[in-house]
Amino acid sequence: MNFLDSPPRFLFFTGKGGVGKTSIACASAVSLAEAGRSVLLVSTDPASNVGQVFGLEIGNRITPIPAVPGLAALEIDPQAAAQEYRERIVGPVRGMLPPSAVQHIEEQLSGACTTEIAAFDEFTALLTDNPQTHAYQHIVFDTAPTGHTIRLLQLPGAWNDFLASGKGDASCLGPLAGLGKQREQYQAAVTALADVAQSRMVLVTRPERAALAEAGRTHAELAAIGLSRQFLVVNGLLPETALADDPLANALHAREVAALAAMPAALVGLPQDRLALKSFNLVGVAALRGLFQPERASAVGTALPPTHFPPLSALVDELALNQHGLVMVMGKGGVGKTTIAAAIAVRLAALGLPVHLTTSDPAAHLDETLLGSVPSLTLSRIDPHVETARYQSEVMASRGAQLDAAGKALLAEDLRSPCTEEIAVFQAFSRVIREAGHQFVVMDTAPTGHTLLLLDATGAYHRETSRQLGGKGLHFTTPMMQLQDPAQTQVVLVTLAQTTPVQEAADLQADLGRAGIKPWAWVVNNSVAASRPRAPLLRERAAHELPEIAAVAERHAARYAVVPLLAEEPRGVAGLLALSAS
């Protein structure tokens, strides 16, 4: 494995949900430990399943892995870190400020920005001079810090004075207020990340067009902040020896070959490894040892029981009974939200209903998915760059008009923070959802972390409006009230029939529940089991999917649908209609 040749002390594995980065990080840690190195495996993923992989409870403490001498693991808990971080800021002012002022500070610190920064606060301690980690020759991170997080830490050092003077607008500077004392530690961490002698970034992807495009964007984002030395792992390639006489397997192999041939140019020059698709679940040390080894192909494969899964069309036909409303398609990156959103919209339009299909996902390309037009269907895209520029101009013209040159420069810097984009997108989002009172609005949302930031902004707006108008006897409706009303909004969670994506979707459902939003349905996308494959390897994979689909049906979803993995990528109106009917 190129990415394990002469490894530095820190190895980071990053990539979209469902590409296998946790499995590869765990297998790498096992490999290094069994080569005689002392290794600490760290997960910074809020939905970490490292403990599940090793079959023991880990949590937010360094825990030895008994089956692998020399290996220990740690799962950073972002929510616990955020709570400690908030208390560090709010605790000293309780009893000194009016309760309303304390509540305002707590609301500033209630968003996903705070959670992300607090997790980074714990993460940086592992990169710097930490007595707890001195004994480890290698620290392997499952999920690297994003470019979004690192850009937050590169904002100027005048945060606190700027905030104290009341010049900052709604942005990430509230959550950042507690960072001043540790700024030197963060700078040392960012420097360590960029030092190839200390750190190695490994991009994990799948041999799929969308996943490779996302890896290309991640590469560019990390390179832009100085992390240009990266390795690429293409995971889950269907081996030619496993194709057998199976039309589905042969079609999938052809799609993979075409996707790799069209790989983004920026990825072509990276040191690269390719890992074959395995028939088994990567749970347990024995399975992790087998990830980097060739697998002996089964001649027969598992016999699949008869199955009947509810199709997507059944969900859409039930939605159509409402005649209008907001349909929010949500889930982690890489599960196929854009395709499912487009399939829902196309079927609704085919039933003669007016539909507005829109996306707030910077990586989505609805026109490439539809490849045509449908009567009564309109398309739009909430362009984050356009909306951010509009918002920045509005704030500079209003709040900036009262500032001197230095104040304007700081305000402009504040408005370049990543969280400004979330606020701008929220404003556009609010405009769009008002249309759902007279037609269907199907929204393909951005990846989960961004979506939760957007919902945080919605909640803050709701609370502020309630304070201003609630006591005056005035009738009002906020976007949050619409999202919480099941008669107006149906949230559809998209996942894959794999352990990690299902757990991530369940965690998202819990987060939405805390905001008073109950998902209407789940969609299990790209199911091998629903495709009834003939190739032995795919039949083994299908058998492993069945417990995950059962978990969705029996524990998580009020209603659900299963969409099969198709031989042809579902693009174009005809393909999307076929997908919804499969």
C-alpha positions in Angstrom: 0.0 0.0 0.0 1.5 3.3 -1.1 -0.2 5.2 1.6 1.4 3.0 4.3 5.0 3.2 2.9 7.3 5.1 5.3 4.3 6.5 7.2 4.7 9.7 9.2 3.5 10.0 12.7 0.0 11.4 11.8 -2.2 9.7 9.2 -5.6 11.2 8.3 -8.3 9.4 6.3 -11.0 11.5 4.8 -13.8 11.1 2.3 -17.6 11.1 1.8 -19.9 8.9 3.8 -20.1 5.3 2.8 -16.7 5.2 0.9 -15.1 3.0 3.6 -12.7 5.4 5.3 -13.4 4.0 8.8 -12.6 0.4 7.6 -9.4 1.6 5.9 -8.3 3.6 8.9 -9.0 0.7 11.3 -7.2 -1.8 9.0 -4.2 0.6 8.7 -4.0 0.9 12.4 -4.0 -2.8 12.8 -1.4 -3.2 10.1 1.0 -0.7 11.8 0.5 -2.2 15.2 1.1 -5.8 14.0 4.3 -4.4 12.4 5.5 -3.6 15.9 4.5 0.0 16.2 2.6 1.7 19.0 -0.6 3.2 17.5 -3.4 5.3 18.6 -6.6 5.2 16.4 -8.7 8.3 16.8 -12.2 8.9 15.4 -13.4 12.5 15.0 -16.6 11.3 13.3 -19.8 12.2 15.2 -21.3 8.9 14.1 -18.2 6.9 14.9 -18.5 3.1 14.6 -14.9 2.3 15.5 -16.1 0.6 18.7 -18.5 -1.5 16.6 -15.7 -2.5 14.2 -13.6 -3.9 17.1 -16.5 -5.2 19.1 -16.0 -3.2 22.3 -17.0 0.1 23.8 -14.4 2.9 23.3 -15.9 6.3 23.8 -14.0 9.5 24.8 -11.1 7.9 26.5 -8.0 6.1 25.3 -8.9 2.4 25.3 -6.5 -0.5 24.5 -7.6 -3.0 21.8 -7.0 -6.4 23.5 -6.9 -8.3 20.2 -4.1 -6.1 18.8 -1.2 -5.5 21.1 0.2 -2.0 20.7 -3.1 -0.6 19.5 -5.4 1.7 21.4 -8.4 3.8 20.2 -10.2 7.0 21.1 -13.6 8.4 19.9 -13.8 12.2 20.3 -17.4 13.0 21.2 -18.2 16.3 19.4 -21.4 16.9 21.5 -19.7 16.4 24.8 -16.8 18.6 23.6 -19.3 21.3 22.5 -21.0 21.3 25.9 -17.6 21.6 27.7 -16.6 24.4 25.3 -19.9 26.3 25.8 -19.6 26.1 29.6 -16.0 27.3 29.4 -17.3 30.5 27.8 -20.6 31.0 29.5 -19.8 29.7 33.0 -17.7 32.8 34.1 -20.5 35.3 33.1 -23.4 33.5 34.8 -24.6 35.6 37.7 -22.7 38.6 36.3 -24.9 39.3 33.2 -28.7 39.5 33.0 -30.3 36.1 32.2 -31.4 37.4 28.7 -27.8 38.2 27.9 -26.6 34.8 29.0 -29.3 33.2 26.9 -28.2 35.2 23.9 -24.6 34.0 24.3 -25.8 30.4 24.7 -27.9 30.7 21.5 -24.8 32.0 19.7 -23.0 28.9 20.8 -25.8 26.4 20.0 -25.0 25.8 16.3 -23.0 23.2 14.4 -20.1 25.7 14.1 -19.6 25.5 17.8 -19.6 21.7 17.7 -17.1 21.6 14.9 -14.8 24.0 16.6 -15.0 22.3 20.0 -14.2 18.9 18.4 -11.2 20.6 16.7 -10.2 21.9 20.1 -9.8 18.3 21.4 -8.3 17.2 18.1 -5.5 19.8 18.2 -4.4 18.6 21.6 -3.4 15.3 19.9 -1.2 17.1 17.4 0.7 19.1 19.8 2.8 18.4 22.9 0.4 16.1 24.7 1.7 13.8 27.5 -1.2 11.4 26.8 0.1 10.7 23.3 3.9 10.7 23.8 4.1 6.9 23.8 2.5 6.5 20.4 4.7 6.3 17.3 1.6 6.8 15.0 -1.7 8.4 15.5 -4.3 7.4 12.8 -7.3 9.7 12.4 -10.6 8.4 11.0 -12.0 11.6 9.4 -9.6 14.5 9.0 -10.5 18.1 9.8 -12.2 19.7 6.9 -11.0 22.7 5.0 -14.1 24.5 6.4 -12.8 23.9 10.0 -9.2 25.0 9.2 -10.4 28.2 7.4 -12.2 29.1 10.7 -8.9 29.1 12.5 -7.2 31.2 9.9 -9.4 34.2 10.6 -7.5 37.2 12.0 -6.6 37.6 15.7 -8.8 40.6 16.4 -11.9 38.5 17.0 -12.5 39.4 20.6 -12.1 43.2 20.3 -14.3 43.1 17.2 -17.0 41.2 19.0 -16.8 43.3 22.1 -17.4 46.4 20.1 -20.6 44.9 18.6 -19.4 45.3 15.1 -19.6 41.7 14.0 -22.7 40.4 12.2 -24.2 36.9 12.6 -21.4 34.5 11.7 -18.9 32.1 13.2 -17.3 34.8 15.4 -19.6 34.0 18.3 -18.3 30.4 18.6 -14.8 31.5 17.8 -14.8 33.9 20.8 -13.4 31.3 23.1 -10.4 30.4 21.0 -8.1 33.4 21.7 -6.2 31.8 24.6 -5.4 28.7 22.5 -4.6 30.3 19.3 -0.9 29.3 19.5 -1.9 25.7 19.9 -4.2 25.9 16.9 -1.5 27.5 14.8 0.9 24.7 15.7 -1.7 22.1 14.8 -2.3 23.7 11.4 1.4 23.8 10.8 1.7 20.1 11.7 -1.1 19.3 9.3 0.8 21.0 6.4 4.2 19.3 7.2 4.6 16.2 5.1 7.3 14.9 7.5 4.7 14.8 10.2 1.3 14.3 8.5 -0.2 12.4 5.6 -3.7 13.0 4.1 -5.3 10.0 2.5 -8.4 10.6 0.4 -10.7 7.6 0.3 -13.2 7.3 -2.6 -15.2 4.8 -4.6 -14.9 4.0 -8.4 -18.0 6.1 -9.1 -18.3 9.4 -11.0 -19.9 11.4 -8.2 -17.5 10.0 -5.5 -14.4 10.8 -7.6 -15.7 14.3 -8.4 -16.2 14.9 -4.6 -12.7 13.6 -3.9 -11.4 16.1 -6.5 -13.2 18.9 -4.7 -11.8 17.8 -1.4 -8.3 17.6 -2.8 -8.6 21.2 -4.1 -10.0 22.5 -0.8 -7.2 21.0 1.2 -4.6 22.0 -1.3 -5.8 25.6 -1.1 -5.0 25.7 2.6 -1.6 24.2 2.2 -2.3 20.5 2.5 -1.3 19.6 -1.1 0.6 16.3 -0.4 -2.1 13.7 -0.5 -2.6 10.0 -1.3 -5.7 8.5 -3.0 -7.3 5.2 -2.2 -10.0 3.9 -4.6 -12.0 1.5 -2.5 -14.5 -1.2 -3.5 -13.5 -2.1 -7.1 -15.5 -5.0 -8.4 -12.8 -7.5 -9.5 -13.0 -8.9 -13.1 -12.7 -12.4 -11.6 -16.0 -11.8 -9.7 -18.1 -10.8 -12.7 -19.3 -14.4 -13.7 -22.3 -14.6 -16.0 -24.1 -11.7 -14.4 -25.3 -8.7 -16.5 -25.5 -6.5 -13.4 -21.9 -7.3 -12.3 -20.6 -6.7 -15.9 -22.5 -3.4 -16.2 -21.2 -2.2 -12.8 -17.6 -3.1 -13.8 -17.9 -1.2 -17.1 -19.2 1.9 -15.1 -16.3 1.7 -12.8 -13.8 1.5 -15.6 -15.4 4.6 -17.3 -15.5 6.5 -14.0 -11.8 5.9 -13.4 -10.9 6.9 -17.0 -12.7 10.2 -16.4 -11.1 10.8 -12.9 -10.5 14.5 -12.2 -7.1 15.5 -13.5 -6.0 16.7 -10.1 -6.3 13.2 -8.7 -4.4 11.4 -11.5 -1.0 12.5 -10.3 -1.6 11.5 -6.7 0.1 8.3 -5.3 -2.8 5.8 -5.6 -3.9 2.5 -4.3 -6.9 0.4 -5.4 -8.8 -2.0 -3.1 -11.1 -4.7 -4.3 -14.7 -5.0 -3.1 -15.0 -7.6 -0.4 -17.8 -10.0 0.1 -17.7 -9.8 3.9 -18.5 -7.0 6.4 -15.4 -5.3 7.8 -16.2 -6.0 11.4 -13.6 -7.7 13.7 -9.8 -7.9 13.5 -9.8 -10.9 11.2 -11.9 -9.0 8.6 -9.7 -5.9 8.9 -6.6 -8.0 8.3 -8.3 -9.3 5.1 -9.0 -5.9 3.7 -5.6 -5.4 2.2 -5.3 -9.1 1.0 -6.8 -10.7 -2.1 -10.0 -12.6 -1.4 -10.6 -16.1 -2.7 -13.7 -16.0 -4.8 -16.6 -18.2 -3.9 -17.9 -20.4 -6.7 -21.5 -20.3 -5.6 -22.3 -17.5 -3.2 -25.1 -17.2 -0.6 -28.6 -18.2 -1.5 -30.9 -15.2 -1.1 -34.3 -15.7 0.5 -37.3 -14.3 -1.4 -37.7 -10.6 -0.7 -40.2 -7.9 -1.5 -39.3 -4.4 -0.8 -41.7 -1.4 -1.1 -40.7 0.7 -4.1 -40.1 4.5 -4.2 -43.2 4.9 -6.3 -45.4 3.9 -3.4 -43.9 6.8 -1.3 -44.3 9.3 -4.1 -47.9 8.3 -4.8 -48.7 8.8 -1.1 -47.0 12.3 -1.2 -49.0 13.2 -4.2 -52.2 12.9 -2.2 -51.3 16.2 -0.5 -51.3 18.1 -3.8 -48.5 20.5 -2.5 -45.9 20.8 0.2 -42.2 20.9 1.0 -40.2 17.6 0.5 -36.7 17.8 2.0 -34.4 15.0 0.9 -31.6 14.7 3.5 -28.7 12.4 4.3 -24.9 12.1 4.4 -22.8 12.7 1.3 -22.5 9.9 -1.1 -25.9 8.2 -0.5 -27.5 9.5 -3.7 -29.7 12.3 -2.4 -29.7 14.3 -5.7 -30.8 11.2 -7.7 -33.6 10.4 -5.2 -34.8 14.0 -5.1 -34.9 14.2 -8.9 -36.7 10.9 -9.1 -39.4 12.1 -6.6 -39.8 15.4 -8.4 -40.1 13.7 -11.9 -42.7 11.2 -10.7 -44.7 14.0 -9.0 -44.6 16.0 -12.2 -45.5 13.0 -14.3 -48.7 12.8 -12.2 -49.5 16.3 -13.4 -48.6 18.2 -10.3 -46.6 21.4 -10.3 -43.1 20.8 -8.9 -40.1 23.1 -8.1 -37.0 21.0 -7.8 -34.1 22.9 -6.1 -30.8 22.1 -4.4 -28.7 23.8 -1.8 -25.9 21.3 -2.3 -22.8 23.0 -3.9 -21.8 19.7 -5.4 -25.2 18.9 -7.0 -25.8 19.1 -10.7 -29.5 18.6 -11.3 -29.4 19.4 -15.0 -26.8 16.5 -15.5 -29.2 14.2 -13.6 -32.4 15.2 -15.5 -30.8 15.6 -19.0 -34.1 17.1 -20.2 -37.3 18.9 -19.2 -40.6 17.8 -17.9 -43.9 19.7 -18.1 -44.9 21.3 -14.8 -41.3 20.8 -13.4 -39.1 23.8 -12.8 -35.5 23.7 -11.7 -33.4 26.0 -9.6 -30.2 26.0 -7.6 -29.4 28.0 -4.5 -25.9 28.9 -5.5 -23.9 29.4 -2.3 -21.4 31.8 -4.0 -24.1 34.0 -5.5 -26.1 34.1 -2.3 -23.0 34.8 -0.1 -21.9 37.7 -2.4 -25.4 39.2 -2.1 -25.5 38.8 1.7 -22.0 40.3 2.0 -23.0 43.3 0.0 -26.1 43.9 2.0 -24.3 43.7 5.3 -21.4 46.0 4.2 -24.0 48.5 2.9 -25.9 48.5 6.2 -23.7 47.7 9.1 -20.5 48.7 7.4 -21.8 52.2 6.6 -21.2 53.2 10.2 -17.7 51.9 10.5 -14.3 53.4 9.9 -11.8 51.9 7.5 -10.4 49.4 10.1 -13.8 48.4 11.2 -14.9 47.8 7.6 -11.8 45.7 7.0 -12.6 43.5 10.0 -16.3 43.2 9.0 -15.3 42.2 5.5 -13.0 39.5 7.0 -15.8 38.3 9.3 -18.1 38.0 6.3 -15.5 35.7 4.5 -15.9 33.1 7.3 -17.5 29.8 6.1 -20.5 30.3 8.3 -21.5 33.4 6.4 -22.3 31.1 3.5 -24.7 29.1 5.7 -26.6 32.3 6.7 -26.9 33.4 3.1 -28.1 30.0 1.9 -30.7 30.0 4.7 -32.1 33.3 3.5 -32.5 31.8 0.0 -33.9 28.6 1.5 -36.5 30.6 3.3 -37.6 32.3 0.1 -38.0 29.0 -1.7 -40.0 27.1 0.9 -42.8 29.8 0.9 -43.7 28.4 -2.5 -44.7 25.1 -0.9 -48.1 26.5 0.0 -49.3 26.2 -3.6 -47.1 23.6 -5.2 -44.6 20.9 -4.4 -41.1 22.1 -3.6 -38.6 19.2 -3.6 -35.3 20.2 -2.0 -32.1 18.3 -2.5 -30.2 19.4 0.6 -26.5 19.9 1.2 -24.6 17.2 3.2 -25.8 16.7 6.7 -23.4 19.0 8.6 -24.3 21.9 6.4 -28.0 21.1 6.6 -28.0 21.1 10.4 -26.2 24.5 10.3 -29.1 25.8 8.1 -31.6 24.4 10.5 -29.8 26.0 13.4 -30.2 29.3 11.6 -33.9 28.6 11.1 -34.3 27.9 14.8 -32.5 31.1 15.8 -34.7 33.1 13.4 -37.8 31.4 14.9 -36.7 32.2 18.5 -36.0 35.9 17.6 -39.3 36.3 15.8 -41.2 34.7 18.7 -39.6 37.1 21.2 -40.4 40.1 19.0 -44.0 39.2 18.0 -45.2 36.5 20.3 -46.2 38.9 23.1 -48.0 41.3 20.8 -50.9 39.0 19.7 -49.7 39.0 16.1 -50.0 36.0 13.9 -46.7 34.8 12.4 -45.2 31.7 10.7 -41.5 31.1 10.7 -39.7 28.6 8.5 -39.0 26.4 11.5 -42.7 26.2 12.2 -43.2 25.0 8.6 -40.5 22.4 9.0 -42.0 21.1 12.2 -45.5 20.8 10.7 -46.0 17.4 9.1 -48.9 18.7 7.1 -46.6 21.1 5.3 -43.2 19.4 5.3 -42.1 15.8 4.6 -38.5 14.9 5.4 -37.1 12.0 3.5 -33.9 10.4 4.8 -31.7 8.7 2.2 -29.2 6.0 3.2 -27.4 2.9 2.0 -27.9 -0.7 3.2 -24.6 -0.5 5.1 -23.9 -0.3 8.8 -22.3 3.2 8.9 -24.8 5.0 6.6 -27.8 3.5 8.5 -26.3 4.6 11.8 -25.5 8.1 10.4 -29.1 8.4 9.2 -30.4 7.3 12.6 -28.3 9.9 14.3 -29.5 12.6 11.9 -33.1 11.5 12.7 -32.4 11.9 16.4 -30.9 15.4 15.7 -34.0 16.4 13.8 -36.2 15.1 16.5 -34.5 17.4 19.0 -35.4 20.2 16.7 -39.0 19.1 16.7 -38.8 17.7 13.1 -39.9 14.1 12.5 -38.7 12.4 9.3 -41.6 11.2 7.2 -39.9 8.3 5.4 -36.5 6.6 4.7 -35.2 5.5 1.3 -32.6 2.8 1.2 -30.7 3.5 -2.1 -28.5 1.4 -4.4 -29.5 -1.9 -2.7 -27.7 -5.0 -4.1 -30.3 -7.2 -2.3 -33.1 -5.5 -4.2 -31.3 -6.2 -7.5 -31.2 -10.0 -7.1 -27.7 -10.4 -8.5 -26.3 -13.7 -9.8 -22.5 -13.1 -9.3 -21.4 -14.9 -6.0 -19.6 -11.9 -4.6 -22.6 -9.6 -5.1 -24.9 -12.2 -3.6 -22.7 -12.3 -0.5 -22.9 -8.5 -0.3 -26.7 -8.7 -0.8 -27.0 -11.1 2.2 -25.1 -8.7 4.4 -27.6 -5.9 3.4 -30.7 -7.7 4.7 -30.1 -7.0 8.4 -29.5 -3.3 7.7 -32.7 -3.1 5.6 -34.6 -4.9 8.4 -33.2 -2.4 10.9 -34.6 0.5 8.9 -38.0 -1.2 8.4 -38.4 -2.4 12.0 -36.6 0.2 14.2 -36.0 3.5 12.4 -38.6 4.4 9.7 -42.3 5.1 9.9 -42.4 4.2 6.2 -39.6 3.3 3.8 -38.7 2.3 0.3 -35.8 0.3 -1.2 -34.3 1.4 -4.5 -32.2 -1.3 -6.3 -28.7 -0.9 -7.6 -29.3 -0.6 -11.4 -27.1 -1.8 -14.2 -27.4 1.6 -15.9 -26.8 4.8 -13.9 -30.2 6.4 -13.3 -29.9 9.6 -15.4 -32.5 11.3 -17.6 -36.2 11.6 -17.2 -36.9 8.0 -18.4 -34.2 6.6 -16.1 -35.5 8.5 -13.1 -39.1 7.3 -13.8 -37.8 3.7 -14.0 -35.9 4.2 -10.8 -39.0 5.3 -8.9 -40.9 2.3 -10.2 -38.3 -0.3 -9.5 
